[in-house]
Amino acid sequence: MSYDAQIGDIHHALYNVSGLNDLVDQGLFPDLSADLVGAILEEAGRFATDIIAPLNKIGDEQGARL
């Protein structure tokens, strides 16, 4: 079983649903840019895919036991 982080969906939710684009345009976060958000999302997706997802292998194979 593999995991693929949905970077596009997260980016859409941040910019179009929560209005991050408007906040950046208003200057409320002067150090934040679209490039920085994209880089953070890419690295978080890579971390989730490469580091966190493999930790679930044992649980996926054995399942839950009481």
CHARMM internal coordinates of N, CA and C (Angstrom, degrees):
IC EDIT
DIST 1 N 1 CA 1.4452
DIST 1 CA 1 C 1.5221
ANGL 1 N 1 CA 1 C 108.55
DIST 1 C 2 N 1.3350
ANGL 1 CA 1 C 2 N 115.71
DIHE 1 N 1 CA 1 C 2 N 131.39
DIST 2 N 2 CA 1.4586
ANGL 1 C 2 N 2 CA 119.16
DIHE 1 CA 1 C 2 N 2 CA -179.58
DIST 2 CA 2 C 1.5253
ANGL 2 N 2 CA 2 C 109.71
DIHE 1 C 2 N 2 CA 2 C -119.95
DIST 2 C 3 N 1.2980
ANGL 2 CA 2 C 3 N 114.27
DIHE 2 N 2 CA 2 C 3 N 158.49
DIST 3 N 3 CA 1.4621
ANGL 2 C 3 N 3 CA 121.26
DIHE 2 CA 2 C 3 N 3 CA -179.25
DIST 3 CA 3 C 1.5223
ANGL 3 N 3 CA 3 C 108.30
DIHE 2 C 3 N 3 CA 3 C -121.43
DIST 3 C 4 N 1.2893
ANGL 3 CA 3 C 4 N 116.31
DIHE 3 N 3 CA 3 C 4 N 136.48
DIST 4 N 4 CA 1.4558
ANGL 3 C 4 N 4 CA 121.64
DIHE 3 CA 3 C 4 N 4 CA 176.24
DIST 4 CA 4 C 1.5229
ANGL 4 N 4 CA 4 C 107.53
DIHE 3 C 4 N 4 CA 4 C -127.00
DIST 4 C 5 N 1.3147
ANGL 4 CA 4 C 5 N 116.34
DIHE 4 N 4 CA 4 C 5 N 115.07
DIST 5 N 5 CA 1.4696
ANGL 4 C 5 N 5 CA 120.90
DIHE 4 CA 4 C 5 N 5 CA -178.81
DIST 5 CA 5 C 1.5283
ANGL 5 N 5 CA 5 C 109.93
DIHE 4 C 5 N 5 CA 5 C -65.13
DIST 5 C 6 N 1.2990
ANGL 5 CA 5 C 6 N 116.82
DIHE 5 N 5 CA 5 C 6 N 134.37
DIST 6 N 6 CA 1.4642
ANGL 5 C 6 N 6 CA 122.95
DIHE 5 CA 5 C 6 N 6 CA -177.78
DIST 6 CA 6 C 1.5287
ANGL 6 N 6 CA 6 C 110.39
DIHE 5 C 6 N 6 CA 6 C -89.19
DIST 6 C 7 N 1.3166
ANGL 6 CA 6 C 7 N 116.00
DIHE 6 N 6 CA 6 C 7 N 73.07
DIST 7 N 7 CA 1.4587
ANGL 6 C 7 N 7 CA 122.41
DIHE 6 CA 6 C 7 N 7 CA -176.14
DIST 7 CA 7 C 1.5286
ANGL 7 N 7 CA 7 C 110.95
DIHE 6 C 7 N 7 CA 7 C -61.82
DIST 7 C 8 N 1.3107
ANGL 7 CA 7 C 8 N 117.74
DIHE 7 N 7 CA 7 C 8 N -41.08
DIST 8 N 8 CA 1.4625
ANGL 7 C 8 N 8 CA 121.15
DIHE 7 CA 7 C 8 N 8 CA -179.48
DIST 8 CA 8 C 1.5169
ANGL 8 N 8 CA 8 C 112.55
DIHE 7 C 8 N 8 CA 8 C -62.04
DIST 8 C 9 N 1.3435
ANGL 8 CA 8 C 9 N 116.29
DIHE 8 N 8 CA 8 C 9 N -40.63
DIST 9 N 9 CA 1.4620
ANGL 8 C 9 N 9 CA 120.22
DIHE 8 CA 8 C 9 N 9 CA 179.15
DIST 9 CA 9 C 1.5284
ANGL 9 N 9 CA 9 C 111.28
DIHE 8 C 9 N 9 CA 9 C -67.29
DIST 9 C 10 N 1.3147
ANGL 9 CA 9 C 10 N 116.52
DIHE 9 N 9 CA 9 C 10 N -40.12
DIST 10 N 10 CA 1.4637
ANGL 9 C 10 N 10 CA 120.21
DIHE 9 CA 9 C 10 N 10 CA 179.25
DIST 10 CA 10 C 1.5348
ANGL 10 N 10 CA 10 C 109.93
DIHE 9 C 10 N 10 CA 10 C -66.51
DIST 10 C 11 N 1.3255
ANGL 10 CA 10 C 11 N 115.85
DIHE 10 N 10 CA 10 C 11 N -42.66
DIST 11 N 11 CA 1.4669
ANGL 10 C 11 N 11 CA 120.36
DIHE 10 CA 10 C 11 N 11 CA 178.08
DIST 11 CA 11 C 1.5257
ANGL 11 N 11 CA 11 C 110.21
DIHE 10 C 11 N 11 CA 11 C -60.81
DIST 11 C 12 N 1.3110
ANGL 11 CA 11 C 12 N 117.19
DIHE 11 N 11 CA 11 C 12 N -44.08
DIST 12 N 12 CA 1.4725
ANGL 11 C 12 N 12 CA 121.44
DIHE 11 CA 11 C 12 N 12 CA 178.14
DIST 12 CA 12 C 1.5308
ANGL 12 N 12 CA 12 C 110.77
DIHE 11 C 12 N 12 CA 12 C -60.94
DIST 12 C 13 N 1.3229
ANGL 12 CA 12 C 13 N 116.90
DIHE 12 N 12 CA 12 C 13 N -44.48
DIST 13 N 13 CA 1.4673
ANGL 12 C 13 N 13 CA 120.46
DIHE 12 CA 12 C 13 N 13 CA -179.46
DIST 13 CA 13 C 1.5226
ANGL 13 N 13 CA 13 C 111.47
DIHE 12 C 13 N 13 CA 13 C -63.71
DIST 13 C 14 N 1.3156
ANGL 13 CA 13 C 14 N 117.15
DIHE 13 N 13 CA 13 C 14 N -40.88
DIST 14 N 14 CA 1.4631
ANGL 13 C 14 N 14 CA 120.06
DIHE 13 CA 13 C 14 N 14 CA -179.79
DIST 14 CA 14 C 1.5241
ANGL 14 N 14 CA 14 C 112.16
DIHE 13 C 14 N 14 CA 14 C -66.64
DIST 14 C 15 N 1.3051
ANGL 14 CA 14 C 15 N 116.63
DIHE 14 N 14 CA 14 C 15 N -45.45
DIST 15 N 15 CA 1.4555
ANGL 14 C 15 N 15 CA 119.54
DIHE 14 CA 14 C 15 N 15 CA -173.02
DIST 15 CA 15 C 1.5240
ANGL 15 N 15 CA 15 C 113.50
DIHE 14 C 15 N 15 CA 15 C -86.60
DIST 15 C 16 N 1.3117
ANGL 15 CA 15 C 16 N 118.02
DIHE 15 N 15 CA 15 C 16 N -40.37
DIST 16 N 16 CA 1.4654
ANGL 15 C 16 N 16 CA 120.02
DIHE 15 CA 15 C 16 N 16 CA -172.97
DIST 16 CA 16 C 1.5274
ANGL 16 N 16 CA 16 C 113.21
DIHE 15 C 16 N 16 CA 16 C -96.60
DIST 16 C 17 N 1.3073
ANGL 16 CA 16 C 17 N 118.22
DIHE 16 N 16 CA 16 C 17 N -30.89
DIST 17 N 17 CA 1.4580
ANGL 16 C 17 N 17 CA 120.41
DIHE 16 CA 16 C 17 N 17 CA -177.80
DIST 17 CA 17 C 1.5259
ANGL 17 N 17 CA 17 C 111.43
DIHE 16 C 17 N 17 CA 17 C -92.43
DIST 17 C 18 N 1.3281
ANGL 17 CA 17 C 18 N 116.49
DIHE 17 N 17 CA 17 C 18 N -49.50
DIST 18 N 18 CA 1.4670
ANGL 17 C 18 N 18 CA 119.21
DIHE 17 CA 17 C 18 N 18 CA -176.28
DIST 18 CA 18 C 1.5256
ANGL 18 N 18 CA 18 C 113.23
DIHE 17 C 18 N 18 CA 18 C -86.74
DIST 18 C 19 N 1.3228
ANGL 18 CA 18 C 19 N 118.53
DIHE 18 N 18 CA 18 C 19 N -12.72
DIST 19 N 19 CA 1.4595
ANGL 18 C 19 N 19 CA 120.99
DIHE 18 CA 18 C 19 N 19 CA 176.66
DIST 19 CA 19 C 1.5107
ANGL 19 N 19 CA 19 C 114.71
DIHE 18 C 19 N 19 CA 19 C 80.31
DIST 19 C 20 N 1.3187
ANGL 19 CA 19 C 20 N 118.19
DIHE 19 N 19 CA 19 C 20 N 28.51
DIST 20 N 20 CA 1.4689
ANGL 19 C 20 N 20 CA 120.56
DIHE 19 CA 19 C 20 N 20 CA 179.40
DIST 20 CA 20 C 1.5270
ANGL 20 N 20 CA 20 C 111.17
DIHE 19 C 20 N 20 CA 20 C -61.00
DIST 20 C 21 N 1.3024
ANGL 20 CA 20 C 21 N 116.25
DIHE 20 N 20 CA 20 C 21 N -35.18
DIST 21 N 21 CA 1.4640
ANGL 20 C 21 N 21 CA 120.04
DIHE 20 CA 20 C 21 N 21 CA -179.65
DIST 21 CA 21 C 1.5253
ANGL 21 N 21 CA 21 C 111.35
DIHE 20 C 21 N 21 CA 21 C -59.22
DIST 21 C 22 N 1.3221
ANGL 21 CA 21 C 22 N 117.50
DIHE 21 N 21 CA 21 C 22 N -42.34
DIST 22 N 22 CA 1.4680
ANGL 21 C 22 N 22 CA 120.91
DIHE 21 CA 21 C 22 N 22 CA 178.21
DIST 22 CA 22 C 1.5228
ANGL 22 N 22 CA 22 C 111.72
DIHE 21 C 22 N 22 CA 22 C -65.07
DIST 22 C 23 N 1.3228
ANGL 22 CA 22 C 23 N 116.82
DIHE 22 N 22 CA 22 C 23 N -39.08
DIST 23 N 23 CA 1.4608
ANGL 22 C 23 N 23 CA 120.21
DIHE 22 CA 22 C 23 N 23 CA 179.55
DIST 23 CA 23 C 1.5234
ANGL 23 N 23 CA 23 C 111.63
DIHE 22 C 23 N 23 CA 23 C -65.87
DIST 23 C 24 N 1.3158
ANGL 23 CA 23 C 24 N 116.42
DIHE 23 N 23 CA 23 C 24 N -39.63
DIST 24 N 24 CA 1.4618
ANGL 23 C 24 N 24 CA 120.24
DIHE 23 CA 23 C 24 N 24 CA 177.92
DIST 24 CA 24 C 1.5231
ANGL 24 N 24 CA 24 C 109.92
DIHE 23 C 24 N 24 CA 24 C -67.45
DIST 24 C 25 N 1.3427
ANGL 24 CA 24 C 25 N 116.93
DIHE 24 N 24 CA 24 C 25 N -42.30
DIST 25 N 25 CA 1.4700
ANGL 24 C 25 N 25 CA 120.32
DIHE 24 CA 24 C 25 N 25 CA 179.53
DIST 25 CA 25 C 1.5254
ANGL 25 N 25 CA 25 C 112.29
DIHE 24 C 25 N 25 CA 25 C -64.08
DIST 25 C 26 N 1.3335
ANGL 25 CA 25 C 26 N 118.08
DIHE 25 N 25 CA 25 C 26 N -31.85
DIST 26 N 26 CA 1.4594
ANGL 25 C 26 N 26 CA 121.83
DIHE 25 CA 25 C 26 N 26 CA 179.13
DIST 26 CA 26 C 1.5225
ANGL 26 N 26 CA 26 C 112.43
DIHE 25 C 26 N 26 CA 26 C -76.08
DIST 26 C 27 N 1.3181
ANGL 26 CA 26 C 27 N 117.48
DIHE 26 N 26 CA 26 C 27 N -11.56
DIST 27 N 27 CA 1.4526
ANGL 26 C 27 N 27 CA 121.55
DIHE 26 CA 26 C 27 N 27 CA 178.71
DIST 27 CA 27 C 1.5085
ANGL 27 N 27 CA 27 C 114.34
DIHE 26 C 27 N 27 CA 27 C 84.01
DIST 27 C 28 N 1.3288
ANGL 27 CA 27 C 28 N 117.44
DIHE 27 N 27 CA 27 C 28 N 17.07
DIST 28 N 28 CA 1.4649
ANGL 27 C 28 N 28 CA 120.04
DIHE 27 CA 27 C 28 N 28 CA -179.91
DIST 28 CA 28 C 1.5266
ANGL 28 N 28 CA 28 C 111.79
DIHE 27 C 28 N 28 CA 28 C -69.27
DIST 28 C 29 N 1.3253
ANGL 28 CA 28 C 29 N 116.48
DIHE 28 N 28 CA 28 C 29 N -25.83
DIST 29 N 29 CA 1.4646
ANGL 28 C 29 N 29 CA 122.10
DIHE 28 CA 28 C 29 N 29 CA 177.35
DIST 29 CA 29 C 1.5235
ANGL 29 N 29 CA 29 C 107.58
DIHE 28 C 29 N 29 CA 29 C -125.23
DIST 29 C 30 N 1.3101
ANGL 29 CA 29 C 30 N 118.27
DIHE 29 N 29 CA 29 C 30 N 84.48
DIST 30 N 30 CA 1.4674
ANGL 29 C 30 N 30 CA 120.04
DIHE 29 CA 29 C 30 N 30 CA -172.39
DIST 30 CA 30 C 1.5277
ANGL 30 N 30 CA 30 C 114.46
DIHE 29 C 30 N 30 CA 30 C -64.27
DIST 30 C 31 N 1.3164
ANGL 30 CA 30 C 31 N 118.15
DIHE 30 N 30 CA 30 C 31 N -26.26
DIST 31 N 31 CA 1.4584
ANGL 30 C 31 N 31 CA 120.08
DIHE 30 CA 30 C 31 N 31 CA -178.72
DIST 31 CA 31 C 1.5241
ANGL 31 N 31 CA 31 C 112.96
DIHE 30 C 31 N 31 CA 31 C -90.49
DIST 31 C 32 N 1.3179
ANGL 31 CA 31 C 32 N 117.38
DIHE 31 N 31 CA 31 C 32 N -3.74
DIST 32 N 32 CA 1.4573
ANGL 31 C 32 N 32 CA 121.74
DIHE 31 CA 31 C 32 N 32 CA -176.43
DIST 32 CA 32 C 1.5220
ANGL 32 N 32 CA 32 C 110.11
DIHE 31 C 32 N 32 CA 32 C -95.48
DIST 32 C 33 N 1.3317
ANGL 32 CA 32 C 33 N 115.52
DIHE 32 N 32 CA 32 C 33 N 132.45
DIST 33 N 33 CA 1.4624
ANGL 32 C 33 N 33 CA 120.52
DIHE 32 CA 32 C 33 N 33 CA 177.66
DIST 33 CA 33 C 1.5252
ANGL 33 N 33 CA 33 C 108.80
DIHE 32 C 33 N 33 CA 33 C -134.78
DIST 33 C 34 N 1.3063
ANGL 33 CA 33 C 34 N 116.74
DIHE 33 N 33 CA 33 C 34 N 167.52
DIST 34 N 34 CA 1.4621
ANGL 33 C 34 N 34 CA 121.73
DIHE 33 CA 33 C 34 N 34 CA 179.11
DIST 34 CA 34 C 1.5303
ANGL 34 N 34 CA 34 C 110.34
DIHE 33 C 34 N 34 CA 34 C -62.92
DIST 34 C 35 N 1.3256
ANGL 34 CA 34 C 35 N 116.80
DIHE 34 N 34 CA 34 C 35 N -36.60
DIST 35 N 35 CA 1.4640
ANGL 34 C 35 N 35 CA 120.38
DIHE 34 CA 34 C 35 N 35 CA 178.86
DIST 35 CA 35 C 1.5276
ANGL 35 N 35 CA 35 C 111.33
DIHE 34 C 35 N 35 CA 35 C -65.25
DIST 35 C 36 N 1.3217
ANGL 35 CA 35 C 36 N 116.71
DIHE 35 N 35 CA 35 C 36 N -40.98
DIST 36 N 36 CA 1.4595
ANGL 35 C 36 N 36 CA 120.72
DIHE 35 CA 35 C 36 N 36 CA 179.39
DIST 36 CA 36 C 1.5277
ANGL 36 N 36 CA 36 C 110.99
DIHE 35 C 36 N 36 CA 36 C -65.90
DIST 36 C 37 N 1.3275
ANGL 36 CA 36 C 37 N 116.76
DIHE 36 N 36 CA 36 C 37 N -43.47
DIST 37 N 37 CA 1.4678
ANGL 36 C 37 N 37 CA 120.31
DIHE 36 CA 36 C 37 N 37 CA 178.05
DIST 37 CA 37 C 1.5195
ANGL 37 N 37 CA 37 C 110.03
DIHE 36 C 37 N 37 CA 37 C -61.90
DIST 37 C 38 N 1.3219
ANGL 37 CA 37 C 38 N 117.21
DIHE 37 N 37 CA 37 C 38 N -43.04
DIST 38 N 38 CA 1.4639
ANGL 37 C 38 N 38 CA 121.06
DIHE 37 CA 37 C 38 N 38 CA 178.31
DIST 38 CA 38 C 1.5155
ANGL 38 N 38 CA 38 C 112.10
DIHE 37 C 38 N 38 CA 38 C -61.34
DIST 38 C 39 N 1.3273
ANGL 38 CA 38 C 39 N 117.23
DIHE 38 N 38 CA 38 C 39 N -42.38
DIST 39 N 39 CA 1.4606
ANGL 38 C 39 N 39 CA 121.21
DIHE 38 CA 38 C 39 N 39 CA 179.53
DIST 39 CA 39 C 1.5293
ANGL 39 N 39 CA 39 C 111.05
DIHE 38 C 39 N 39 CA 39 C -65.78
DIST 39 C 40 N 1.3162
ANGL 39 CA 39 C 40 N 116.69
DIHE 39 N 39 CA 39 C 40 N -40.87
DIST 40 N 40 CA 1.4701
ANGL 39 C 40 N 40 CA 120.52
DIHE 39 CA 39 C 40 N 40 CA 178.81
DIST 40 CA 40 C 1.5228
ANGL 40 N 40 CA 40 C 110.38
DIHE 39 C 40 N 40 CA 40 C -64.41
DIST 40 C 41 N 1.3271
ANGL 40 CA 40 C 41 N 116.93
DIHE 40 N 40 CA 40 C 41 N -43.31
DIST 41 N 41 CA 1.4645
ANGL 40 C 41 N 41 CA 120.36
DIHE 40 CA 40 C 41 N 41 CA 179.25
DIST 41 CA 41 C 1.5249
ANGL 41 N 41 CA 41 C 111.52
DIHE 40 C 41 N 41 CA 41 C -64.22
DIST 41 C 42 N 1.3208
ANGL 41 CA 41 C 42 N 117.16
DIHE 41 N 41 CA 41 C 42 N -40.62
DIST 42 N 42 CA 1.4686
ANGL 41 C 42 N 42 CA 120.52
DIHE 41 CA 41 C 42 N 42 CA 179.01
DIST 42 CA 42 C 1.5289
ANGL 42 N 42 CA 42 C 111.07
DIHE 41 C 42 N 42 CA 42 C -62.70
DIST 42 C 43 N 1.3235
ANGL 42 CA 42 C 43 N 116.62
DIHE 42 N 42 CA 42 C 43 N -45.55
DIST 43 N 43 CA 1.4667
ANGL 42 C 43 N 43 CA 119.96
DIHE 42 CA 42 C 43 N 43 CA -179.78
DIST 43 CA 43 C 1.5272
ANGL 43 N 43 CA 43 C 111.61
DIHE 42 C 43 N 43 CA 43 C -67.39
DIST 43 C 44 N 1.3363
ANGL 43 CA 43 C 44 N 117.14
DIHE 43 N 43 CA 43 C 44 N -39.30
DIST 44 N 44 CA 1.4580
ANGL 43 C 44 N 44 CA 120.06
DIHE 43 CA 43 C 44 N 44 CA 177.64
DIST 44 CA 44 C 1.5246
ANGL 44 N 44 CA 44 C 110.49
DIHE 43 C 44 N 44 CA 44 C -64.71
DIST 44 C 45 N 1.3145
ANGL 44 CA 44 C 45 N 117.30
DIHE 44 N 44 CA 44 C 45 N -39.08
DIST 45 N 45 CA 1.4596
ANGL 44 C 45 N 45 CA 120.85
DIHE 44 CA 44 C 45 N 45 CA 176.67
DIST 45 CA 45 C 1.5176
ANGL 45 N 45 CA 45 C 112.11
DIHE 44 C 45 N 45 CA 45 C -65.74
DIST 45 C 46 N 1.3160
ANGL 45 CA 45 C 46 N 116.54
DIHE 45 N 45 CA 45 C 46 N -40.75
DIST 46 N 46 CA 1.4689
ANGL 45 C 46 N 46 CA 120.41
DIHE 45 CA 45 C 46 N 46 CA 177.47
DIST 46 CA 46 C 1.5275
ANGL 46 N 46 CA 46 C 110.61
DIHE 45 C 46 N 46 CA 46 C -65.13
DIST 46 C 47 N 1.3196
ANGL 46 CA 46 C 47 N 117.30
DIHE 46 N 46 CA 46 C 47 N -40.79
DIST 47 N 47 CA 1.4627
ANGL 46 C 47 N 47 CA 121.47
DIHE 46 CA 46 C 47 N 47 CA 178.27
DIST 47 CA 47 C 1.5274
ANGL 47 N 47 CA 47 C 110.76
DIHE 46 C 47 N 47 CA 47 C -63.31
DIST 47 C 48 N 1.3361
ANGL 47 CA 47 C 48 N 116.17
DIHE 47 N 47 CA 47 C 48 N -44.71
DIST 48 N 48 CA 1.4657
ANGL 47 C 48 N 48 CA 119.66
DIHE 47 CA 47 C 48 N 48 CA 179.83
DIST 48 CA 48 C 1.5186
ANGL 48 N 48 CA 48 C 111.36
DIHE 47 C 48 N 48 CA 48 C -64.65
DIST 48 C 49 N 1.3212
ANGL 48 CA 48 C 49 N 117.32
DIHE 48 N 48 CA 48 C 49 N -39.13
DIST 49 N 49 CA 1.4614
ANGL 48 C 49 N 49 CA 121.37
DIHE 48 CA 48 C 49 N 49 CA -178.16
DIST 49 CA 49 C 1.5281
ANGL 49 N 49 CA 49 C 111.81
DIHE 48 C 49 N 49 CA 49 C -74.13
DIST 49 C 50 N 1.3218
ANGL 49 CA 49 C 50 N 117.02
DIHE 49 N 49 CA 49 C 50 N -44.90
DIST 50 N 50 CA 1.4719
ANGL 49 C 50 N 50 CA 120.61
DIHE 49 CA 49 C 50 N 50 CA -172.77
DIST 50 CA 50 C 1.5178
ANGL 50 N 50 CA 50 C 114.32
DIHE 49 C 50 N 50 CA 50 C -87.95
DIST 50 C 51 N 1.3134
ANGL 50 CA 50 C 51 N 119.10
DIHE 50 N 50 CA 50 C 51 N -29.97
DIST 51 N 51 CA 1.4660
ANGL 50 C 51 N 51 CA 121.72
DIHE 50 CA 50 C 51 N 51 CA -173.54
DIST 51 CA 51 C 1.5282
ANGL 51 N 51 CA 51 C 112.20
DIHE 50 C 51 N 51 CA 51 C -108.39
DIST 51 C 52 N 1.3089
ANGL 51 CA 51 C 52 N 117.65
DIHE 51 N 51 CA 51 C 52 N -51.69
DIST 52 N 52 CA 1.4629
ANGL 51 C 52 N 52 CA 120.54
DIHE 51 CA 51 C 52 N 52 CA -173.64
DIST 52 CA 52 C 1.5264
ANGL 52 N 52 CA 52 C 112.33
DIHE 51 C 52 N 52 CA 52 C -77.58
DIST 52 C 53 N 1.3314
ANGL 52 CA 52 C 53 N 117.52
DIHE 52 N 52 CA 52 C 53 N -45.63
DIST 53 N 53 CA 1.4704
ANGL 52 C 53 N 53 CA 120.66
DIHE 52 CA 52 C 53 N 53 CA -175.80
DIST 53 CA 53 C 1.5343
ANGL 53 N 53 CA 53 C 113.23
DIHE 52 C 53 N 53 CA 53 C -58.37
DIST 53 C 54 N 1.3311
ANGL 53 CA 53 C 54 N 120.18
DIHE 53 N 53 CA 53 C 54 N -41.75
DIST 54 N 54 CA 1.4723
ANGL 53 C 54 N 54 CA 118.70
DIHE 53 CA 53 C 54 N 54 CA 179.24
DIST 54 CA 54 C 1.5321
ANGL 54 N 54 CA 54 C 113.87
DIHE 53 C 54 N 54 CA 54 C -64.57
DIST 54 C 55 N 1.3188
ANGL 54 CA 54 C 55 N 118.15
DIHE 54 N 54 CA 54 C 55 N -20.27
DIST 55 N 55 CA 1.4594
ANGL 54 C 55 N 55 CA 120.43
DIHE 54 CA 54 C 55 N 55 CA 178.76
DIST 55 CA 55 C 1.5260
ANGL 55 N 55 CA 55 C 111.96
DIHE 54 C 55 N 55 CA 55 C -67.78
DIST 55 C 56 N 1.3147
ANGL 55 CA 55 C 56 N 117.25
DIHE 55 N 55 CA 55 C 56 N -20.53
DIST 56 N 56 CA 1.4604
ANGL 55 C 56 N 56 CA 121.61
DIHE 55 CA 55 C 56 N 56 CA -179.55
DIST 56 CA 56 C 1.5233
ANGL 56 N 56 CA 56 C 112.99
DIHE 55 C 56 N 56 CA 56 C -84.01
DIST 56 C 57 N 1.3270
ANGL 56 CA 56 C 57 N 118.88
DIHE 56 N 56 CA 56 C 57 N -1.61
DIST 57 N 57 CA 1.4649
ANGL 56 C 57 N 57 CA 122.13
DIHE 56 CA 56 C 57 N 57 CA -174.08
DIST 57 CA 57 C 1.5328
ANGL 57 N 57 CA 57 C 111.31
DIHE 56 C 57 N 57 CA 57 C -59.27
DIST 57 C 58 N 1.3080
ANGL 57 CA 57 C 58 N 118.41
DIHE 57 N 57 CA 57 C 58 N -45.57
DIST 58 N 58 CA 1.4603
ANGL 57 C 58 N 58 CA 120.92
DIHE 57 CA 57 C 58 N 58 CA -178.53
DIST 58 CA 58 C 1.5219
ANGL 58 N 58 CA 58 C 110.19
DIHE 57 C 58 N 58 CA 58 C -63.94
DIST 58 C 59 N 1.3246
ANGL 58 CA 58 C 59 N 116.98
DIHE 58 N 58 CA 58 C 59 N -44.58
DIST 59 N 59 CA 1.4623
ANGL 58 C 59 N 59 CA 120.07
DIHE 58 CA 58 C 59 N 59 CA 178.51
DIST 59 CA 59 C 1.5207
ANGL 59 N 59 CA 59 C 112.02
DIHE 58 C 59 N 59 CA 59 C -64.19
DIST 59 C 60 N 1.3266
ANGL 59 CA 59 C 60 N 117.66
DIHE 59 N 59 CA 59 C 60 N -35.01
DIST 60 N 60 CA 1.4509
ANGL 59 C 60 N 60 CA 120.93
DIHE 59 CA 59 C 60 N 60 CA 178.02
DIST 60 CA 60 C 1.5209
ANGL 60 N 60 CA 60 C 111.23
DIHE 59 C 60 N 60 CA 60 C -68.78
DIST 60 C 61 N 1.3291
ANGL 60 CA 60 C 61 N 116.79
DIHE 60 N 60 CA 60 C 61 N -35.92
DIST 61 N 61 CA 1.4652
ANGL 60 C 61 N 61 CA 120.62
DIHE 60 CA 60 C 61 N 61 CA -177.81
DIST 61 CA 61 C 1.5302
ANGL 61 N 61 CA 61 C 111.93
DIHE 60 C 61 N 61 CA 61 C -78.79
DIST 61 C 62 N 1.3239
ANGL 61 CA 61 C 62 N 117.79
DIHE 61 N 61 CA 61 C 62 N -42.60
DIST 62 N 62 CA 1.4550
ANGL 61 C 62 N 62 CA 121.44
DIHE 61 CA 61 C 62 N 62 CA -173.21
DIST 62 CA 62 C 1.5160
ANGL 62 N 62 CA 62 C 113.27
DIHE 61 C 62 N 62 CA 62 C -94.67
DIST 62 C 63 N 1.2893
ANGL 62 CA 62 C 63 N 118.78
DIHE 62 N 62 CA 62 C 63 N -27.41
DIST 63 N 63 CA 1.4585
ANGL 62 C 63 N 63 CA 121.55
DIHE 62 CA 62 C 63 N 63 CA -176.65
DIST 63 CA 63 C 1.5218
ANGL 63 N 63 CA 63 C 110.61
DIHE 62 C 63 N 63 CA 63 C 76.47
DIST 63 C 64 N 1.3222
ANGL 63 CA 63 C 64 N 115.11
DIHE 63 N 63 CA 63 C 64 N -177.54
DIST 64 N 64 CA 1.4603
ANGL 63 C 64 N 64 CA 121.32
DIHE 63 CA 63 C 64 N 64 CA -178.18
DIST 64 CA 64 C 1.5266
ANGL 64 N 64 CA 64 C 110.32
DIHE 63 C 64 N 64 CA 64 C -89.55
DIST 64 C 65 N 1.3254
ANGL 64 CA 64 C 65 N 115.59
DIHE 64 N 64 CA 64 C 65 N 140.58
DIST 65 N 65 CA 1.4668
ANGL 64 C 65 N 65 CA 121.03
DIHE 64 CA 64 C 65 N 65 CA 176.74
DIST 65 CA 65 C 1.5156
ANGL 65 N 65 CA 65 C 109.02
DIHE 64 C 65 N 65 CA 65 C -127.26
DIST 65 C 66 N 1.3129
ANGL 65 CA 65 C 66 N 115.63
DIHE 65 N 65 CA 65 C 66 N 144.53
DIST 66 N 66 CA 1.4458
ANGL 65 C 66 N 66 CA 120.42
DIHE 65 CA 65 C 66 N 66 CA 178.86
DIST 66 CA 66 C 1.5163
ANGL 66 N 66 CA 66 C 109.74
DIHE 65 C 66 N 66 CA 66 C -97.22
END
COOR INIT
IC SEED 1 N 1 CA 1 C
IC BUILD
